[in-house]
Every structure is written in C-alpha cells, then in structure tokens.
Amino acid sequence: MNKSDLIDRIAESADISRACATRALDAALSGIVGALSKGDPVSIAGFGTFSVKHRPARTGRNPRTNEEIEIAASNAPGFKAGKAFKDAVN
C-alpha cells in the first residue's frame, strides 16, 4: 500500500472526499514529524509510539579500501508497535 492507496481507504471509510482525506493524512504526518523534530515522542494508543533515537558517532570501514572512517552522530526516527497493533497483525 502506498500513500495514494491509504488516502483512498481513508476517504472511503470516513465517507469524505479524497481531497479532505489527503489534507487529513498530510496534517497527521506533519504533526508527527514536527513533534519528532523537537525531540518529543508521539504515542497513539493501540497503534504505537514514534520516537527519536540517538546514534552515537562511531568508527566504520570503507568496504573498497578497508580504511577506517568516522561516522558522525545522528538522530533517527523509531517506531514501536503497540499491543493491539501487534495482535492485529498476528
């Protein structure tokens, strides 16, 4: 399923226009991204929790030359599925 398919499913199940479903999905996604960019976790009961995970700086290897390289520290988005979501999938 891609974003367009998800928009169609939202529009159908909520009985709203495709344009309204697009705006609703975009608003939800931008809200999640905005909160994560501030470092705040986003928890949706029954679905899961989005969070920011810090990756520390580390030393890696260039596979071509076998030289050691420094990999900078970074932040990465993470998701942990809630119990109801896990149960629905299994």
Phi and psi in radians as a Rosetta constraint file:
Dihedral C 1 N 2 CA 2 C 2 CIRCULARHARMONIC -1.930 0.35
Dihedral N 2 CA 2 C 2 N 3 CIRCULARHARMONIC -3.079 0.35
Dihedral C 2 N 3 CA 3 C 3 CIRCULARHARMONIC -1.071 0.35
Dihedral N 3 CA 3 C 3 N 4 CIRCULARHARMONIC -0.700 0.35
Dihedral C 3 N 4 CA 4 C 4 CIRCULARHARMONIC -1.113 0.35
Dihedral N 4 CA 4 C 4 N 5 CIRCULARHARMONIC -0.733 0.35
Dihedral C 4 N 5 CA 5 C 5 CIRCULARHARMONIC -1.118 0.35
Dihedral N 5 CA 5 C 5 N 6 CIRCULARHARMONIC -0.697 0.35
Dihedral C 5 N 6 CA 6 C 6 CIRCULARHARMONIC -1.129 0.35
Dihedral N 6 CA 6 C 6 N 7 CIRCULARHARMONIC -0.718 0.35
Dihedral C 6 N 7 CA 7 C 7 CIRCULARHARMONIC -1.066 0.35
Dihedral N 7 CA 7 C 7 N 8 CIRCULARHARMONIC -0.766 0.35
Dihedral C 7 N 8 CA 8 C 8 CIRCULARHARMONIC -1.060 0.35
Dihedral N 8 CA 8 C 8 N 9 CIRCULARHARMONIC -0.746 0.35
Dihedral C 8 N 9 CA 9 C 9 CIRCULARHARMONIC -1.163 0.35
Dihedral N 9 CA 9 C 9 N 10 CIRCULARHARMONIC -0.692 0.35
Dihedral C 9 N 10 CA 10 C 10 CIRCULARHARMONIC -1.122 0.35
Dihedral N 10 CA 10 C 10 N 11 CIRCULARHARMONIC -0.803 0.35
Dihedral C 10 N 11 CA 11 C 11 CIRCULARHARMONIC -1.060 0.35
Dihedral N 11 CA 11 C 11 N 12 CIRCULARHARMONIC -0.723 0.35
Dihedral C 11 N 12 CA 12 C 12 CIRCULARHARMONIC -1.217 0.35
Dihedral N 12 CA 12 C 12 N 13 CIRCULARHARMONIC -0.818 0.35
Dihedral C 12 N 13 CA 13 C 13 CIRCULARHARMONIC -1.302 0.35
Dihedral N 13 CA 13 C 13 N 14 CIRCULARHARMONIC -0.484 0.35
Dihedral C 13 N 14 CA 14 C 14 CIRCULARHARMONIC -1.655 0.35
Dihedral N 14 CA 14 C 14 N 15 CIRCULARHARMONIC -0.043 0.35
Dihedral C 14 N 15 CA 15 C 15 CIRCULARHARMONIC 0.938 0.35
Dihedral N 15 CA 15 C 15 N 16 CIRCULARHARMONIC 0.894 0.35
Dihedral C 15 N 16 CA 16 C 16 CIRCULARHARMONIC -2.239 0.35
Dihedral N 16 CA 16 C 16 N 17 CIRCULARHARMONIC 2.960 0.35
Dihedral C 16 N 17 CA 17 C 17 CIRCULARHARMONIC -1.251 0.35
Dihedral N 17 CA 17 C 17 N 18 CIRCULARHARMONIC 2.814 0.35
Dihedral C 17 N 18 CA 18 C 18 CIRCULARHARMONIC -1.116 0.35
Dihedral N 18 CA 18 C 18 N 19 CIRCULARHARMONIC -0.623 0.35
Dihedral C 18 N 19 CA 19 C 19 CIRCULARHARMONIC -1.126 0.35
Dihedral N 19 CA 19 C 19 N 20 CIRCULARHARMONIC -0.738 0.35
Dihedral C 19 N 20 CA 20 C 20 CIRCULARHARMONIC -1.137 0.35
Dihedral N 20 CA 20 C 20 N 21 CIRCULARHARMONIC -0.702 0.35
Dihedral C 20 N 21 CA 21 C 21 CIRCULARHARMONIC -1.136 0.35
Dihedral N 21 CA 21 C 21 N 22 CIRCULARHARMONIC -0.660 0.35
Dihedral C 21 N 22 CA 22 C 22 CIRCULARHARMONIC -1.108 0.35
Dihedral N 22 CA 22 C 22 N 23 CIRCULARHARMONIC -0.817 0.35
Dihedral C 22 N 23 CA 23 C 23 CIRCULARHARMONIC -1.102 0.35
Dihedral N 23 CA 23 C 23 N 24 CIRCULARHARMONIC -0.685 0.35
Dihedral C 23 N 24 CA 24 C 24 CIRCULARHARMONIC -1.149 0.35
Dihedral N 24 CA 24 C 24 N 25 CIRCULARHARMONIC -0.794 0.35
Dihedral C 24 N 25 CA 25 C 25 CIRCULARHARMONIC -1.135 0.35
Dihedral N 25 CA 25 C 25 N 26 CIRCULARHARMONIC -0.778 0.35
Dihedral C 25 N 26 CA 26 C 26 CIRCULARHARMONIC -1.071 0.35
Dihedral N 26 CA 26 C 26 N 27 CIRCULARHARMONIC -0.684 0.35
Dihedral C 26 N 27 CA 27 C 27 CIRCULARHARMONIC -1.162 0.35
Dihedral N 27 CA 27 C 27 N 28 CIRCULARHARMONIC -0.721 0.35
Dihedral C 27 N 28 CA 28 C 28 CIRCULARHARMONIC -1.129 0.35
Dihedral N 28 CA 28 C 28 N 29 CIRCULARHARMONIC -0.790 0.35
Dihedral C 28 N 29 CA 29 C 29 CIRCULARHARMONIC -1.151 0.35
Dihedral N 29 CA 29 C 29 N 30 CIRCULARHARMONIC -0.705 0.35
Dihedral C 29 N 30 CA 30 C 30 CIRCULARHARMONIC -1.211 0.35
Dihedral N 30 CA 30 C 30 N 31 CIRCULARHARMONIC -0.547 0.35
Dihedral C 30 N 31 CA 31 C 31 CIRCULARHARMONIC -1.136 0.35
Dihedral N 31 CA 31 C 31 N 32 CIRCULARHARMONIC -0.738 0.35
Dihedral C 31 N 32 CA 32 C 32 CIRCULARHARMONIC -1.145 0.35
Dihedral N 32 CA 32 C 32 N 33 CIRCULARHARMONIC -0.827 0.35
Dihedral C 32 N 33 CA 33 C 33 CIRCULARHARMONIC -1.098 0.35
Dihedral N 33 CA 33 C 33 N 34 CIRCULARHARMONIC -0.715 0.35
Dihedral C 33 N 34 CA 34 C 34 CIRCULARHARMONIC -1.093 0.35
Dihedral N 34 CA 34 C 34 N 35 CIRCULARHARMONIC -0.760 0.35
Dihedral C 34 N 35 CA 35 C 35 CIRCULARHARMONIC -1.155 0.35
Dihedral N 35 CA 35 C 35 N 36 CIRCULARHARMONIC -0.747 0.35
Dihedral C 35 N 36 CA 36 C 36 CIRCULARHARMONIC -1.155 0.35
Dihedral N 36 CA 36 C 36 N 37 CIRCULARHARMONIC -0.617 0.35
Dihedral C 36 N 37 CA 37 C 37 CIRCULARHARMONIC -1.161 0.35
Dihedral N 37 CA 37 C 37 N 38 CIRCULARHARMONIC -0.423 0.35
Dihedral C 37 N 38 CA 38 C 38 CIRCULARHARMONIC -1.504 0.35
Dihedral N 38 CA 38 C 38 N 39 CIRCULARHARMONIC -0.127 0.35
Dihedral C 38 N 39 CA 39 C 39 CIRCULARHARMONIC 1.622 0.35
Dihedral N 39 CA 39 C 39 N 40 CIRCULARHARMONIC 0.084 0.35
Dihedral C 39 N 40 CA 40 C 40 CIRCULARHARMONIC -1.528 0.35
Dihedral N 40 CA 40 C 40 N 41 CIRCULARHARMONIC 2.374 0.35
Dihedral C 40 N 41 CA 41 C 41 CIRCULARHARMONIC -1.326 0.35
Dihedral N 41 CA 41 C 41 N 42 CIRCULARHARMONIC 2.710 0.35
Dihedral C 41 N 42 CA 42 C 42 CIRCULARHARMONIC -2.110 0.35
Dihedral N 42 CA 42 C 42 N 43 CIRCULARHARMONIC 2.058 0.35
Dihedral C 42 N 43 CA 43 C 43 CIRCULARHARMONIC -1.982 0.35
Dihedral N 43 CA 43 C 43 N 44 CIRCULARHARMONIC 2.211 0.35
Dihedral C 43 N 44 CA 44 C 44 CIRCULARHARMONIC -2.049 0.35
Dihedral N 44 CA 44 C 44 N 45 CIRCULARHARMONIC 1.952 0.35
Dihedral C 44 N 45 CA 45 C 45 CIRCULARHARMONIC -0.991 0.35
Dihedral N 45 CA 45 C 45 N 46 CIRCULARHARMONIC 2.305 0.35
Dihedral C 45 N 46 CA 46 C 46 CIRCULARHARMONIC 1.426 0.35
Dihedral N 46 CA 46 C 46 N 47 CIRCULARHARMONIC -0.195 0.35
Dihedral C 46 N 47 CA 47 C 47 CIRCULARHARMONIC -1.944 0.35
Dihedral N 47 CA 47 C 47 N 48 CIRCULARHARMONIC -1.032 0.35
Dihedral C 47 N 48 CA 48 C 48 CIRCULARHARMONIC 2.813 0.35
Dihedral N 48 CA 48 C 48 N 49 CIRCULARHARMONIC -3.011 0.35
Dihedral C 48 N 49 CA 49 C 49 CIRCULARHARMONIC -2.239 0.35
Dihedral N 49 CA 49 C 49 N 50 CIRCULARHARMONIC 2.232 0.35
Dihedral C 49 N 50 CA 50 C 50 CIRCULARHARMONIC -1.656 0.35
Dihedral N 50 CA 50 C 50 N 51 CIRCULARHARMONIC 2.404 0.35
Dihedral C 50 N 51 CA 51 C 51 CIRCULARHARMONIC -2.571 0.35
Dihedral N 51 CA 51 C 51 N 52 CIRCULARHARMONIC 2.954 0.35
Dihedral C 51 N 52 CA 52 C 52 CIRCULARHARMONIC -1.838 0.35
Dihedral N 52 CA 52 C 52 N 53 CIRCULARHARMONIC 2.245 0.35
Dihedral C 52 N 53 CA 53 C 53 CIRCULARHARMONIC -1.961 0.35
Dihedral N 53 CA 53 C 53 N 54 CIRCULARHARMONIC 2.311 0.35
Dihedral C 53 N 54 CA 54 C 54 CIRCULARHARMONIC -1.561 0.35
Dihedral N 54 CA 54 C 54 N 55 CIRCULARHARMONIC 2.286 0.35
Dihedral C 54 N 55 CA 55 C 55 CIRCULARHARMONIC -1.879 0.35
Dihedral N 55 CA 55 C 55 N 56 CIRCULARHARMONIC 2.037 0.35
Dihedral C 55 N 56 CA 56 C 56 CIRCULARHARMONIC -1.235 0.35
Dihedral N 56 CA 56 C 56 N 57 CIRCULARHARMONIC 2.823 0.35
Dihedral C 56 N 57 CA 57 C 57 CIRCULARHARMONIC -1.130 0.35
Dihedral N 57 CA 57 C 57 N 58 CIRCULARHARMONIC 2.585 0.35
Dihedral C 57 N 58 CA 58 C 58 CIRCULARHARMONIC -2.666 0.35
Dihedral N 58 CA 58 C 58 N 59 CIRCULARHARMONIC 2.940 0.35
Dihedral C 58 N 59 CA 59 C 59 CIRCULARHARMONIC -1.755 0.35
Dihedral N 59 CA 59 C 59 N 60 CIRCULARHARMONIC 2.302 0.35
Dihedral C 59 N 60 CA 60 C 60 CIRCULARHARMONIC -2.167 0.35
Dihedral N 60 CA 60 C 60 N 61 CIRCULARHARMONIC -3.041 0.35
Dihedral C 60 N 61 CA 61 C 61 CIRCULARHARMONIC -2.227 0.35
Dihedral N 61 CA 61 C 61 N 62 CIRCULARHARMONIC 2.418 0.35
Dihedral C 61 N 62 CA 62 C 62 CIRCULARHARMONIC -1.344 0.35
Dihedral N 62 CA 62 C 62 N 63 CIRCULARHARMONIC 2.061 0.35
Dihedral C 62 N 63 CA 63 C 63 CIRCULARHARMONIC -1.140 0.35
Dihedral N 63 CA 63 C 63 N 64 CIRCULARHARMONIC -0.424 0.35
Dihedral C 63 N 64 CA 64 C 64 CIRCULARHARMONIC -1.354 0.35
Dihedral N 64 CA 64 C 64 N 65 CIRCULARHARMONIC -0.829 0.35
Dihedral C 64 N 65 CA 65 C 65 CIRCULARHARMONIC -1.803 0.35
Dihedral N 65 CA 65 C 65 N 66 CIRCULARHARMONIC -0.176 0.35
Dihedral C 65 N 66 CA 66 C 66 CIRCULARHARMONIC 1.129 0.35
Dihedral N 66 CA 66 C 66 N 67 CIRCULARHARMONIC 0.293 0.35
Dihedral C 66 N 67 CA 67 C 67 CIRCULARHARMONIC -1.369 0.35
Dihedral N 67 CA 67 C 67 N 68 CIRCULARHARMONIC 2.599 0.35
Dihedral C 67 N 68 CA 68 C 68 CIRCULARHARMONIC -1.372 0.35
Dihedral N 68 CA 68 C 68 N 69 CIRCULARHARMONIC 2.428 0.35
Dihedral C 68 N 69 CA 69 C 69 CIRCULARHARMONIC -2.282 0.35
Dihedral N 69 CA 69 C 69 N 70 CIRCULARHARMONIC 2.659 0.35
Dihedral C 69 N 70 CA 70 C 70 CIRCULARHARMONIC -1.598 0.35
Dihedral N 70 CA 70 C 70 N 71 CIRCULARHARMONIC 2.230 0.35
Dihedral C 70 N 71 CA 71 C 71 CIRCULARHARMONIC -1.816 0.35
Dihedral N 71 CA 71 C 71 N 72 CIRCULARHARMONIC 2.147 0.35
Dihedral C 71 N 72 CA 72 C 72 CIRCULARHARMONIC -1.210 0.35
Dihedral N 72 CA 72 C 72 N 73 CIRCULARHARMONIC 2.711 0.35
Dihedral C 72 N 73 CA 73 C 73 CIRCULARHARMONIC -1.155 0.35
Dihedral N 73 CA 73 C 73 N 74 CIRCULARHARMONIC 2.604 0.35
Dihedral C 73 N 74 CA 74 C 74 CIRCULARHARMONIC -2.680 0.35
Dihedral N 74 CA 74 C 74 N 75 CIRCULARHARMONIC 2.913 0.35
Dihedral C 74 N 75 CA 75 C 75 CIRCULARHARMONIC -1.920 0.35
Dihedral N 75 CA 75 C 75 N 76 CIRCULARHARMONIC 2.478 0.35
Dihedral C 75 N 76 CA 76 C 76 CIRCULARHARMONIC -2.321 0.35
Dihedral N 76 CA 76 C 76 N 77 CIRCULARHARMONIC 2.483 0.35
Dihedral C 76 N 77 CA 77 C 77 CIRCULARHARMONIC -1.259 0.35
Dihedral N 77 CA 77 C 77 N 78 CIRCULARHARMONIC 2.562 0.35
Dihedral C 77 N 78 CA 78 C 78 CIRCULARHARMONIC -2.337 0.35
Dihedral N 78 CA 78 C 78 N 79 CIRCULARHARMONIC 2.775 0.35
Dihedral C 78 N 79 CA 79 C 79 CIRCULARHARMONIC -2.459 0.35
Dihedral N 79 CA 79 C 79 N 80 CIRCULARHARMONIC 2.320 0.35
Dihedral C 79 N 80 CA 80 C 80 CIRCULARHARMONIC -2.127 0.35
Dihedral N 80 CA 80 C 80 N 81 CIRCULARHARMONIC 2.080 0.35
Dihedral C 80 N 81 CA 81 C 81 CIRCULARHARMONIC -1.213 0.35
Dihedral N 81 CA 81 C 81 N 82 CIRCULARHARMONIC 2.487 0.35
Dihedral C 81 N 82 CA 82 C 82 CIRCULARHARMONIC -1.389 0.35
Dihedral N 82 CA 82 C 82 N 83 CIRCULARHARMONIC 2.934 0.35
Dihedral C 82 N 83 CA 83 C 83 CIRCULARHARMONIC -1.062 0.35
Dihedral N 83 CA 83 C 83 N 84 CIRCULARHARMONIC -0.792 0.35
Dihedral C 83 N 84 CA 84 C 84 CIRCULARHARMONIC -1.087 0.35
Dihedral N 84 CA 84 C 84 N 85 CIRCULARHARMONIC -0.665 0.35
Dihedral C 84 N 85 CA 85 C 85 CIRCULARHARMONIC -1.153 0.35
Dihedral N 85 CA 85 C 85 N 86 CIRCULARHARMONIC -0.809 0.35
Dihedral C 85 N 86 CA 86 C 86 CIRCULARHARMONIC -1.050 0.35
Dihedral N 86 CA 86 C 86 N 87 CIRCULARHARMONIC -0.766 0.35
Dihedral C 86 N 87 CA 87 C 87 CIRCULARHARMONIC -1.129 0.35
Dihedral N 87 CA 87 C 87 N 88 CIRCULARHARMONIC -0.647 0.35
Dihedral C 87 N 88 CA 88 C 88 CIRCULARHARMONIC -1.184 0.35
Dihedral N 88 CA 88 C 88 N 89 CIRCULARHARMONIC -0.568 0.35
Dihedral C 88 N 89 CA 89 C 89 CIRCULARHARMONIC -1.356 0.35
Dihedral N 89 CA 89 C 89 N 90 CIRCULARHARMONIC -0.604 0.35
